[in-house]
Amino acid sequence: MHRQFDDVLLGSIELFCLAAESGNFTAAASIAGVTPAAVSRSVSRLEKRLGVRLFVRSTRSSRLTEAGREYFEQCRAALQQLVEAERKVTGEQVQPSGTIRISAPTTYGHHRLLPLLPAFRAQYPLIRVEVHVSNRNVDFREENFDVAIRLRAQPDSTMVARHLEDAELVVVASPGYLQRAGRPTTLADLAQHECIQFDLPSSGRQIAWLFMEDGREKEVFSTGHYNCAEDVLAGVTLAKAGAGLFQAYRFTVEKELANGELVEVLQPFGGRSRPVSLMYPHGRLLPSRVRAFIDFLAERGQGETPPS
């Protein structure tokens, strides 16, 4: 076997991958303990060797070209194989390390994921966690995310989906609203109430409220003068303020139900839920830090949160 890479070239590949993961040369230099100029020279060395541009550079940012993205995916997988080989021959003594990028919706992010991250970091202290809390579906390839948590995830052959939990739905209102407007006891009563609406961020369509009636699943399109978009927690806030009824995930209103700030209604028609899935690209070699996070979250996916 002929030698293809010298130490300088291997170091350049590592710095290139750091720059691709972190999004700019300065951040990569800080992580690697070198100067931004050293990162720039390493990338230029690779571009000269390959005969292609890997980054589109400007004074403020750097982004991967199409060729750069392809090269990054291959290099990251190759470097991870070296790490895994070292981990195995040393008897699993090498701890997972590096940065993991996670996307999560606001509901699951605030009420499930973020409270668990200190326990994850305590178990894996060498892993740095970047969390993107938003209801926008991120592009794994363009934005270099490792995993995403999604509600109502649609089937996608390019993604692996691990089920975390079925998030129960409940209809809630403030005591003040119920005193003023009365308590609904049937699904037909919803037509006489102020029902806070939420539109799907991806399509702008109104979300139906889900119920069970006589053992059958039922969808109800309610009406109201309040309409929320992007962040479903806005509906919870409106309900607490006495604006009307709102159907929310139980885990987002557990504290308010316990302290009486909100009251659950229409319990005989409850029991519906929506699935929560942990998503990551199919066919990608997973770094040990990503596998560690996936396993950690899957073990706690049935609603477990740390004690306060």
N, C-alpha and C positions, 0 to 999 in steps of 0.2 A: 504494500500500500504506500503510495507516494504522499508526501506531506503537502496538504493543500492550504493550510492556514498557519501563519506564524502568530506569536503572542500578540503582536501589535494589531493584527487583523481581527483576532478574536475579541480583543479589548474594544476595538471599534464597533464590532457588531453588538456588544453589550451596551455601549453608550448609545448607539443608534436605537436599540430597543427601549432604553430608558427615556430617550427623547420622544419616541413615538407614544409610550405609555403616559408620560407626564404632560405631553402637549407642547412643551417648549424646551429649548436648550438650557435655559437658566435653571429650571427646576431639575432637569436631568443632571446638570453639573453639581447642584447642591446635594442630591441624593448620592452621587458617585464620589463626592469629595474632590472634584477637579474644577477647572475653570470653564465657563461657557465657551471660550475659544477652543479648548481641548475637545469639547463635544463637537463643535463646528468642524474642526479639522478631521475628526474621526468620520463624520458623515461625508465630508468631501472626499476622503480617502476611499470610502465605499462607493460613492457615486462615480469616481474615476475608474475604479476597478470594474464596476458593472456596466458603465457606459449609459446610465440612466439617472434621471433626477429622482431622488427619494423624498425630498421635501420641497414645497413651495414656500419660500421664505419672504417675510416682510419685516419691517422694523419692529412690529409689535407681536407677531405670532408666526408660527410655523405649522403647516399642515401637510400630511402625507399625500403624495401623489398616488394615482392608482397603482403604479409599479411599487411605490413605497409601501402601500398597504399589503400587497401580496408578499413582498419580501419580509415585512415585519411579521406577518402571520407564520411564515415558514421559520424565520429565525427564532421567534419566541418559542415555537414548538421544539426546535432543536436544542435551544438552551435549557428548556425545561426537562428534556430527556436526559441531559447531562446531570442536572440537579437530582432527578429521580434516580439515576444510576448511582450517584454518590450516596444518596439516602439509603438505598438498598444495601450497598456493600458495607456501609458503616453501621448496619443493624438498626436502621430507622432512627438514628440519633440526630440527624439534621432536622431542625424544627422548620416548619413552614414559615416563609418570610416574604416580604415584598408588599406591594399595594394591591388591594382588591377594590374594584369599582362596582357599586351596587346601585340599582335603580329601584325605587319603591314608591307606590302611591301614598298620598298624604295620610289616608286612613290607616293603612297597615304600617306605614312608616312610623307615625307618632305613637300609635297604640300597641304595636306588636314588636316591630324590628328594633327601633332605637333603644327601648329599655333592655333589650337582650345583648346589645353590642359590648357593654363593659364586661359581661361574663365571657363573651367570645374573646375579647382582647386579653383577659386574665388567663385564659387557656392557651392563647397563641400570642404572646407579647411581641413577637417580631413582625407581626402583620400590621400594616397600616390600612385603615379603612376610609374609603371615600364614599359618602352616601349622597345620592341625588334623589331628593324627595320631591316628587312632582307627579301629576297625573298624565304626563305626556309619555307615550310609548317611545322609548329611546331606540336608536339604531345601533345595534351591537357593533357592527363593523365600522361604521363611520365614527362612532364616539368611543370606541374601545372599552365598552362595559363588559364586565365578566358575567354578572347575573342580574336578573330583574325579577321582582315580585309583581304579579299581575292578578287582578280580579277579573273574572269573566274572560279568561284567556281563550282565544280562538285557536283551533287546531292549526299547526304550522309544522310542515315536514322538515324545516330547517332548524327547528328548536326542540330541545328536550324539556319536558314539563314534569316536575315533581310536585305531586299534590301535598299541600301543607295543611289545609283545613277547609271545612265548609263553614263559611261565615254566616251565622244566623241573622235573619232580618227581623226587626221589631218596629212597630209604629208607636211613636212617642209624642207627648205634648207636655207643656208646662201646666202645673196645677191652676195657674191663673187663667190660661186659655180654656181649660175644661170647665172651670167655674163659670166663665162668660158664655161659652158656646155649647156646653153640654158634652156628655161623653158618648161617642159612637158605640153602638152595640152590634150593628150589622154592617156588612160591606156596602149596602145601599145607603147607609147613613153618611158615607164619605161625600156624597154629592151635595150634602148640606153643610160641609165643613170647608174651612180654609186649609188646603193641602199644599204644602211647600213642595215645589217641583225641582227636579234636578235633570239637567241635560247631559247626555254622554259627550265627553270632550272630543271624541274621535269623529262623531257625526252630527252633533247638535240635536239629536233626537231625544225626546222625552223618555225617561225610564219608567216602565210600568212598575206598579207596586205588586208584589208577589204574595199570594195567600194560599191557604188550603181551605176548601169548603166541601163538606160532605165527602171527604177522602180524596178529592180531586184537586189538582193544581189549578190555580186561577190567577189571571193577570187583570189588574184594574188600572185604567188610565184616569187618574184623579185630576181635579182642576184646582186652581188657586191663583192668587194675585202676586205670589212671590216665586221667582224663578232663579235658580242658582246654576252656575256653570263652573267647570274646571275643578273646584274643590268641594267635595260632598260634605265636608265638615262645616261649610257655611250653612247648610240646612240644619245641622245640629244647633249651631249658634242661634239661628232664627227661632227654632223651636223653644230653646231655653228662654228666649226673650218674649215668648208668648205669641209669636206670629201665627202659629197653627200646628197642624199635625205633620209629622215627617216620618218616612220609613228609612231607618238607618241600620247599620250593622250593630248588633248587640254590643260587640266589644268596644265600639266608639262611645257608648252611652252608659256603660256599666256603673261608673262612679256617680253619674247624675241620677240614675235610677235608685242607687243605694242611698243617696242622701236626700232624695225627694225633690230634687230640682226638676226632674222629668218623671212622667208617669207613663207606664206602658198601657196601651189600649188594644182592643180587638184580639186579645190573647187566644180565644177559641179558633181564630183563623190563622194562627201563627204556624211555625214549623218549616217555613221556606228558608232557603239559604243560597249563597253563591259560592263557587269554588275559588280558593286562593292557590295559585301555583307559583313555584319557583322555576324560572326559565333560564336556559343557557343554550348557546349554539350547539347544534348537533354536529358530531364529528370532530370537534376541536379537542386537542389534547389539553386536559385541564391541569393547570399548575396545582401543586399540593396545597397551596393556600386557598385556592378556590374550592377544591374538594373538601378541605377542612370546614369551610364555611357552609357548603351545601349540606354536609353531614350534620353539622352543629344545628342548623336551622331546621332540617327535616326531623331531628329528634325532638325539637320543641315546637313543632308546627301545629299541634292541637291546642293552641291558645295558651301555652305556658308562658308566664311572664315572671320575672324575678320579684321577690317580696320587696316592698318599699321600706 
